[in-house]
Amino acid sequence: MMRLVVVAIGLEVLALMVGLALGGTMGGVAALFGASIATGAQVVAVVLLRPAVGTSSKSGVFQQRWALGMAVRFASFIVLAALMITMKAQLPPLWLAAGYLGTMLVLLFAETQFLT
């Protein structure tokens, strides 16, 4: 679990730096917010799924926990969309989305590494 957190923090810092360099202060802050939302969702999803890894497929526990993780990720997307709508004057939506997607996609592709 510690590896996941370290990688996620590194991705958040990267999102912040890219946002600052290309979008200014508000771009950096928005990218960090988006990355933090993705990090939170992915950490919760992995925590939910990890105990079910290696369980019998007949029990259905793995599928239930996987579905819960997907629901958490979808809820994080709804939070991101709400933030984009309500804070569009303060936080550039493009940078919110960039931070979220950049972090979420990397963590999703690397998820199997964090489940072992």
Buried (B, 14 or more C-beta within 10 A) or exposed (E): EEEBEEBBEEBBEBBBEBBBEEBEEBBBBBBBBBBBBBBBBBBBBBBBBBEBBEEEEEEEBBEEBBEBBEEBBEEBBEBBBEBBEEBEEEBBBBBBBBBBBBBBEBBEEBBEEBEE
